[in-house]
Amino acid sequence: FFDDDAPHARAELAFERGRDHFDAPRYGEAVSYFEQSVEQKHDFADAHYYLGLSQHRQGRYEGACDAFSMAVCFAPQMGSAYVALARAEFTKGEVREALHSIERAMQAGERGADVYKLRGELSFELGNMPDAVHSYRRALAASPDDALAHTSLGYLLFSQSADYEAGAWHLERAVELAPDDPIVLCNYTVLLMHRGEL
C-alpha cells in the first residue's frame, strides 16, 4: 500500500521549514528545504519561487532564473515570479529578456510602482527614452512620493528629453523626499552643476 499524498505532505512540510529559514534569514538552509520540496512535488510553484528568491539573495542568479522560470511554468499567472525573474535577468545583464519578463508580469496583473520603475530602468538601458519616461510617470501615478521614481524621471527629462523645468522639479522633489539617498543626491548634483551652483 502506498500513500499517494505522502510526497505532497513532505513537500509542504519542507516548504514551511524553508520559509522559516528564509524569514530568519538563513538562505543556505532555505535553499536546501525548497530543493527538497520541489523534489517531492515537482509542480510546486511557490517552492520554486522561494527557491529562486533564496538563490538570488545568495548571488546565485543563474539558479534563481531557473527556479523562477519553473515557477511561471507551473503557475503562468504568478506575476511576482515574473518580476523576480526580470530582476535576476537584469542583474545578469540580460536586459531584453528582463523587459520581456516584466511585460509578462504586467500581463499577469502586476502594476505596482516597483514594476514600473524596473520597466523604466530597462527601457532606459535599451535606449527607449519615451517608454522609460512613460514608465516612471506610471510609477509616480501608483506611488506619488516615490523618491527614486522622481529622481529617475527628473534625470531623464532634464538630460535626455530637454524638458529642463519638469526635470528640475522632479529632481528637487526627490531631494525633499529622500535627502540622504546617494542616487537622489547624485542626480541633484547634475542639476546644481547645470545651474552653476556648484
Salt bridges, closest charged atoms under 4 A:
GLU12 OE2 - LYS41 NZ 3.99
ASP23 OD2 - ARG19 NH2 3.98
GLU62 OE1 - LYS92 NZ 2.91
GLU94 OE2 - LYS92 NZ 3.20
GLU103 OE2 - ARG119 NH1 3.30
ASP114 OD1 - LYS117 NZ 3.26
ASP131 OD2 - ARG119 NE 3.18
ASP145 OD1 - ARG173 NH2 2.99
ASP146 OD2 - LYS117 NZ 2.91
GLU172 OE2 - ARG195 NH2 2.63
GLU176 OE1 - ARG173 NH1 2.92
